[in-house]
Amino acid sequence: MAATPPLQSSSSSSTASRKNLSYYSYIYNNKCPKFPSLLFKTKSQTTISIRIRCDAQNWSAGYVSAATNHHLHSIQNSSPSPSSFSIPSASSSSSESSPSKRVCLFYCAETKPLAQRIAAESDSIELRSISWRTFDDGFPNLFIPNAQGIRGQHVAFLASFSSPKVIFEQLSIIYALPKLFISSFTLVLPFFPTGTSERMEDEGDVATAFTLARILSNIPTSRGGPTSLVTFDIHALQERFYFGDNILPCFESGIPLLKNRLQELPDSDKIAIAFPDDGAWKRFHKQLHHFPTIICAKVREGDQRIVRIKEGDPRGRHVVIVDDLVQSGGTLVECQKILANHGAAKISAYVTHGIFPNRSWERFESDNGGHPGAGLTYFWITDSCPLTVKEVMNKPPFEVLSLAGSIAAALQIGQLF
């Protein structure tokens, strides 16, 4: 066996990086080492993995941050006896030295615009189409073009379960893709539509959130293992326990998009966050804790349930009502009225999922330049519900915050080789 030289720095910048190590390891074997990766820690406790490949004539090595899975650097050499290679700083990673996982992204008809925005976020995401046909009896007649061409590829499907009638055809594709000898499969379902039916209150109630979770839990495994499910602001976090071991749910949030948008407002220093009920507060207050908080609640007066302010003061503030989803919008309208009556200067709203059945979005009007009693300054939604986006686009007070960047980042699970 050839001598095993220590890792050496070949530049002053990487020398500084090497000095930051509390300890480091090295390995080299010109007959193919049996150790695929090494780990070492910097003084800042950043764990970095070194992954090495080599044969009798060639070797290559790469570094990745174990905490973020971001690729830092890679080296290749055709010489069988290299003596040194450099260790870059973990904080100096760049897009040029960060290879992304190549992902083939399939989509349904509803999610095509969102899929195109996701693909525009990364050169490593390639859009693939499906032939969505039907037989004369209305049942789906589906075809995946060039099915052999995705063998060994990382594959994702962008779904929209906007109604029960479109779920079956998409499930048929979702069950078929992992069986095409692909390396991994990710299902992106931005809105988990049965999330509000998550518990039984009376004997005989059916928790359809459990039903859908079990259906998704039986997606066939790909060569890479269980399916990864990416969804945003699921109605109740405890629904994670409805999923079985054959699926890995990844719960994301649209709140970072809202926070970025609020920072752009001219009155960003006057923002207060209002939660329409205790459930919304429990769900989101940790992500929005640096804003003044107002908590509303429904109280019973006779036969009526009326919204009251339970905590906080909206006077002189631009108050943003935050919740995970909206259906008819009745609660939001009542919150807007009570906040306006208590002196809010402006009132806006944010929900991750704008469902709005039966065009209920039409009840929300613009405030006509700062009259909170008349309507909302902004109503932010994401594009998790594509049919709603199509209806409200360019209609004040609605403004769409796209999940495209967040989804693209979720799909890019970095790999070195």
Solvent accessible surface area in square Angstrom, and as a share of the most:
residue,aa,sasa,rsa
1,M,183,0.82
2,A,40,0.31
3,A,89,0.69
4,T,56,0.33
5,P,39,0.24
6,P,62,0.39
7,L,5,0.02
8,Q,77,0.34
9,S,24,0.16
10,S,82,0.53
11,S,52,0.33
12,S,97,0.63
13,S,83,0.53
14,S,4,0.03
15,T,43,0.25
16,A,65,0.51
17,S,12,0.08
18,R,82,0.30
19,K,147,0.62
20,N,55,0.28
21,L,18,0.09
22,S,66,0.42
23,Y,120,0.46
24,Y,78,0.30
25,S,41,0.26
26,Y,104,0.40
27,I,26,0.13
28,Y,20,0.08
29,N,26,0.13
30,N,46,0.23
31,K,162,0.69
32,C,69,0.41
33,P,15,0.10
34,K,185,0.78
35,F,122,0.51
36,P,102,0.64
37,S,47,0.30
38,L,34,0.17
39,L,104,0.52
40,F,0,0.00
41,K,77,0.33
42,T,6,0.03
43,K,132,0.56
44,S,81,0.52
45,Q,123,0.55
46,T,36,0.21
47,T,27,0.16
48,I,4,0.02
49,S,7,0.05
50,I,1,0.00
51,R,74,0.27
52,I,19,0.10
53,R,143,0.52
54,C,17,0.10
55,D,76,0.39
56,A,61,0.47
57,Q,112,0.50
58,N,73,0.38
59,W,13,0.04
60,S,16,0.10
61,A,1,0.00
62,G,0,0.00
63,Y,1,0.01
64,V,3,0.02
65,S,8,0.05
66,A,55,0.43
67,A,86,0.67
68,T,75,0.44
69,N,47,0.24
70,H,110,0.49
71,H,7,0.03
72,L,8,0.04
73,H,55,0.24
74,S,58,0.37
75,I,36,0.18
76,Q,154,0.69
77,N,53,0.27
78,S,87,0.56
79,S,43,0.28
80,P,59,0.37
81,S,80,0.52
82,P,16,0.10
83,S,75,0.49
84,S,45,0.29
85,F,26,0.11
86,S,23,0.15
87,I,3,0.02
88,P,29,0.19
89,S,39,0.25
90,A,32,0.25
91,S,107,0.69
92,S,69,0.45
93,S,48,0.31
94,S,49,0.32
95,S,95,0.61
96,E,154,0.69
97,S,32,0.21
98,S,34,0.22
99,P,63,0.40
100,S,54,0.35
101,K,17,0.07
102,R,120,0.44
103,V,3,0.02
104,C,1,0.01
105,L,0,0.00
106,F,1,0.00
107,Y,28,0.10
108,C,6,0.04
109,A,80,0.62
110,E,37,0.17
111,T,1,0.01
112,K,92,0.39
113,P,69,0.43
114,L,4,0.02
115,A,0,0.00
116,Q,88,0.39
117,R,90,0.33
118,I,0,0.00
119,A,23,0.18
120,A,90,0.70
121,E,100,0.45
122,S,22,0.14
123,D,137,0.71
124,S,18,0.11
125,I,9,0.05
126,E,60,0.27
127,L,55,0.27
128,R,47,0.17
129,S,63,0.41
130,I,13,0.07
131,S,34,0.22
132,W,66,0.23
133,R,114,0.42
134,T,87,0.51
135,F,112,0.46
136,D,161,0.83
137,D,107,0.55
138,G,51,0.49
139,F,127,0.53
140,P,29,0.18
141,N,42,0.21
142,L,45,0.23
143,F,112,0.47
144,I,21,0.11
145,P,51,0.32
146,N,100,0.51
147,A,31,0.24
148,Q,130,0.58
149,G,33,0.32
150,I,0,0.00
151,R,127,0.46
152,G,33,0.32
153,Q,62,0.28
154,H,32,0.14
155,V,3,0.02
156,A,1,0.00
157,F,0,0.00
158,L,0,0.00
159,A,1,0.00
160,S,8,0.05
161,F,7,0.03
162,S,55,0.35
163,S,38,0.25
164,P,117,0.73
165,K,177,0.75
166,V,24,0.14
167,I,32,0.16
168,F,117,0.49
169,E,42,0.19
170,Q,2,0.01
171,L,22,0.11
172,S,40,0.26
173,I,4,0.02
174,I,0,0.00
175,Y,66,0.25
176,A,34,0.26
177,L,0,0.00
178,P,3,0.02
179,K,128,0.54
180,L,45,0.22
181,F,120,0.50
182,I,0,0.00
183,S,29,0.19
184,S,28,0.18
185,F,3,0.01
186,T,13,0.08
187,L,0,0.00
188,V,0,0.00
189,L,1,0.00
190,P,3,0.02
191,F,29,0.12
192,F,5,0.02
193,P,35,0.22
194,T,33,0.19
195,G,2,0.02
196,T,60,0.35
197,S,45,0.29
198,E,8,0.04
199,R,147,0.54
200,M,106,0.47
201,E,127,0.57
202,D,99,0.51
203,E,168,0.75
204,G,60,0.58
205,D,59,0.31
206,V,110,0.63
207,A,18,0.14
208,T,53,0.31
209,A,0,0.00
210,F,97,0.40
211,T,66,0.38
212,L,9,0.05
213,A,1,0.00
214,R,95,0.35
215,I,63,0.32
216,L,0,0.00
217,S,4,0.03
218,N,90,0.46
219,I,3,0.01
220,P,34,0.21
221,T,71,0.41
222,S,13,0.08
223,R,163,0.59
224,G,55,0.53
225,G,19,0.18
226,P,53,0.34
227,T,1,0.00
228,S,28,0.18
229,L,0,0.00
230,V,5,0.03
231,T,0,0.00
232,F,0,0.00
233,D,13,0.07
234,I,7,0.03
235,H,44,0.20
236,A,11,0.08
237,L,101,0.50
238,Q,105,0.46
239,E,1,0.00
240,R,98,0.36
241,F,162,0.68
242,Y,48,0.18
243,F,18,0.07
244,G,17,0.16
245,D,137,0.71
246,N,75,0.38
247,I,3,0.01
248,L,99,0.49
249,P,38,0.24
250,C,52,0.31
251,F,43,0.18
252,E,61,0.28
253,S,26,0.17
254,G,0,0.00
255,I,0,0.00
256,P,68,0.43
257,L,39,0.20
258,L,0,0.00
259,K,53,0.23
260,N,87,0.44
261,R,46,0.17
262,L,2,0.01
263,Q,132,0.59
264,E,122,0.55
265,L,9,0.05
266,P,133,0.83
267,D,29,0.15
268,S,44,0.28
269,D,111,0.57
270,K,104,0.44
271,I,2,0.01
272,A,1,0.00
273,I,0,0.00
274,A,1,0.00
275,F,2,0.01
276,P,1,0.00
277,D,59,0.31
278,D,57,0.29
279,G,32,0.31
280,A,0,0.00
281,W,81,0.28
282,K,143,0.61
283,R,63,0.23
284,F,1,0.01
285,H,43,0.19
286,K,158,0.67
287,Q,60,0.27
288,L,2,0.01
289,H,135,0.60
290,H,104,0.46
291,F,29,0.12
292,P,60,0.37
293,T,40,0.24
294,I,1,0.01
295,I,11,0.06
296,C,0,0.00
297,A,23,0.18
298,K,91,0.38
299,V,59,0.34
300,R,149,0.55
301,E,82,0.37
302,G,65,0.62
303,D,143,0.74
304,Q,117,0.52
305,R,138,0.50
306,I,44,0.22
307,V,5,0.03
308,R,92,0.33
309,I,38,0.19
310,K,119,0.50
311,E,98,0.44
312,G,40,0.39
313,D,70,0.36
314,P,3,0.02
315,R,172,0.63
316,G,48,0.46
317,R,71,0.26
318,H,4,0.02
319,V,0,0.00
320,V,0,0.00
321,I,1,0.01
322,V,0,0.00
323,D,23,0.12
324,D,2,0.01
325,L,24,0.12
326,V,6,0.04
327,Q,77,0.34
328,S,61,0.39
329,G,5,0.05
330,G,24,0.23
331,T,42,0.25
332,L,10,0.05
333,V,22,0.13
334,E,72,0.32
335,C,1,0.00
336,Q,18,0.08
337,K,106,0.45
338,I,21,0.11
339,L,0,0.00
340,A,23,0.18
341,N,119,0.61
342,H,86,0.39
343,G,38,0.36
344,A,6,0.04
345,A,51,0.39
346,K,67,0.28
347,I,0,0.00
348,S,0,0.00
349,A,0,0.00
350,Y,0,0.00
351,V,0,0.00
352,T,0,0.00
353,H,2,0.01
354,G,1,0.01
355,I,40,0.20
356,F,6,0.03
357,P,56,0.35
358,N,152,0.78
359,R,117,0.43
360,S,21,0.14
361,W,19,0.07
362,E,85,0.38
363,R,121,0.44
364,F,15,0.06
365,E,107,0.48
366,S,36,0.23
367,D,5,0.03
368,N,111,0.57
369,G,77,0.74
370,G,28,0.27
371,H,111,0.49
372,P,24,0.15
373,G,59,0.57
374,A,53,0.41
375,G,4,0.03
376,L,5,0.02
377,T,31,0.18
378,Y,58,0.22
379,F,0,0.00
380,W,0,0.00
381,I,1,0.00
382,T,1,0.00
383,D,2,0.01
384,S,6,0.04
385,C,18,0.11
386,P,20,0.13
387,L,94,0.47
388,T,6,0.04
389,V,12,0.07
390,K,166,0.70
391,E,60,0.27
392,V,0,0.00
393,M,87,0.39
394,N,136,0.70
395,K,87,0.37
396,P,102,0.64
397,P,6,0.04
398,F,18,0.07
399,E,51,0.23
400,V,36,0.21
401,L,20,0.10
402,S,39,0.25
403,L,0,0.00
404,A,3,0.03
405,G,33,0.32
406,S,37,0.24
407,I,0,0.00
408,A,6,0.05
409,A,72,0.56
410,A,23,0.18
411,L,4,0.02
412,Q,42,0.19
413,I,85,0.43
414,G,15,0.14
415,Q,76,0.34
416,L,18,0.09
417,F,92,0.38
